[in-house]
Amino acid sequence: MGKKTVSSVNKSKEKRQARKLEQRRIADGMSYVTSANKLKELAPLCKELLVYSNKDLEIDMYIQKVSELDKKVLDWAISLTERNMKSLYETCAWGWNKDDKVEQMMDDTAWYLIAKDKNNKLQAFSHFRFDMDFGDPVLYCYELQIEAEGRRRGLGQRVLSVLERLAQATRMRCVRLTALTHNPTAAAFFRACGYSLDETSPPKEEISHYEILSKATEATAMEDDTLPEPPNTRIELAGA
């Protein structure tokens, strides 16, 4: 074996350093997700955004974990999702499976943002979670559903603003979501709200019925006393 050149030694050092930085990045991300999911209340992180009005539409919002959600509210959320999405799912490769959707919506880590009007009528909701996705700490928006009478009145945009504030406050990298490609109205809405094609979205050359959109936060610059700094831990990645 010949002697290693200075160049090869430097490249090896760079690779080791890059691997260590990636390990630390993922460890920190996992710490942020764990801390966010341990929070008992999220409303203090976005309190001023939970009240919304647009002419005669007056909305109050609250946030709860799925385990704390009233059964009638959860049943309404499932029903609204089916009313809004069943036909769209049936016309794509996923198909509609209510049992699978209900199981997803009742996942132990699910959070719900619920919007009701001044008459206490439920108008909109978002099902979201704090999770690691492709190595990133993200707030993943699984559902954003609005009753017909509440649409085109800025309510959807306000719901997204709440999610974005929560992602910022809990040091998530972004708000990430899945959009059906044959639902152009929804895609146009998300893009108008500042969402763009995420790096994890399927390549355009692949035939796909969905795309991944996201909106980045400035989480790493956020100082929030409600969450502890991540511990100085290190994880070993498979194959590292």
Secondary structure, DSSP 8 states (H G I E B T S, - for coil): -----HHHHHHHHHHHHHHHHHHHHHHHHHHHHHHHHH-S--GGGSGGGSEEEETTEEEEEEEEEGGGS-HHHHHHHHHHHHHHHHHHHHTSTT---HHHHHHHHT-TT-EEEEEEETT--EEEEEEEEEEEETTEEEEEEEEEEE-GGGTTTTHHHHHHHHHHHHHHHTT-SEEEEEEETT-HHHHHHHHHTT-EE-TTS--TTS--SEEEEEEE--GGG---TTS----S-----TT-
